[in-house]
Amino acid sequence: MKFDFTEQYLLLSRTLPYFRIIYYQRKLRFQMKKKIYFLATAILLSVASPSVMAKDSRPAKTPLTEQQQVRLNNIEQRVLEIKEMDRSSLSRQERKDLRKELQEMKKEANAMSGGVYLSVGAIIIIILLLILIL
């Protein structure tokens, strides 16, 4: 006959009152954890949502300089060339070089357009810190 965890505690609690105390303490602790996590999530969402809905008071993006515009056009042309290229005939090293080149051009184009970008490592660290804090 199989018993689940709570039935085992209740059976022991009939024989030993100490186990009844432990059972209810753990039950209360679990309920408190649920409440704390719920409140933390509610507070996080209430703090984060007004900042998302707030109107951006910064002026529109500044236009690119002539040199930046020329470089951006060069990047676009190179990306189109790579897309039209037959990559199946390339060697493994050449495909790897093309991938690196595309990644560098993407980073450069993102830097020209401005904005704040978080890497995957930074996002993981932020999530771990939030977990540890909460």
Rosetta blueprint (number, residue, H / E / L):
1 M L
2 K L
3 F L
4 D L
5 F H
6 T H
7 E H
8 Q H
9 Y H
10 L H
11 L H
12 L H
13 S H
14 R H
15 T H
16 L L
17 P H
18 Y H
19 F H
20 R H
21 I H
22 I H
23 Y H
24 Y H
25 Q H
26 R H
27 K H
28 L H
29 R H
30 F H
31 Q H
32 M H
33 K H
34 K H
35 K H
36 I H
37 Y H
38 F H
39 L H
40 A H
41 T H
42 A H
43 I H
44 L H
45 L H
46 S H
47 V H
48 A H
49 S H
50 P H
51 S H
52 V H
53 M H
54 A L
55 K L
56 D L
57 S L
58 R L
59 P L
60 A L
61 K L
62 T L
63 P L
64 L L
65 T L
66 E H
67 Q H
68 Q H
69 Q H
70 V H
71 R H
72 L H
73 N H
74 N H
75 I H
76 E H
77 Q H
78 R H
79 V H
80 L H
81 E H
82 I H
83 K H
84 E H
85 M L
86 D L
87 R H
88 S H
89 S H
90 L L
91 S L
92 R H
93 Q H
94 E H
95 R H
96 K H
97 D H
98 L H
99 R H
100 K H
101 E H
102 L H
103 Q H
104 E H
105 M H
106 K H
107 K H
108 E H
109 A H
110 N H
111 A H
112 M H
113 S H
114 G L
115 G L
116 V L
117 Y L
118 L L
119 S L
120 V H
121 G H
122 A H
123 I H
124 I H
125 I H
126 I H
127 I H
128 L H
129 L H
130 L H
131 I H
132 L H
133 I H
134 L L
